[in-house]
Amino acid sequence: MAQYNNSSRFPTPSSQRSATQTPSRDTSRISREAVAKRAYEKFLARGRKHGHDKQDWLEAEQELKNESRRN
């Protein structure tokens, strides 16, 4: 998806984007498997109630990101 800057109608190439224009969700250091495991643990802790998969995933991702920052 193209990123637009305020001074132009044309997309800004990703190589020219500033740090403030990059996505804030950096999950490159967190493996998909680790997030899936944490999200599944949340599902089990809730008593296997369905319908919260997206919430579980996002919370698991955030928790793991916070833990990696502390280390």
Buried (B, 14 or more C-beta within 10 A) or exposed (E): EEEEEEEEEEEBEEEEBEEEEEEEEEBEEBEEEBBEEBBBEBBEEEEEEEEEEEEBBEBBBBBBBEEEEEE
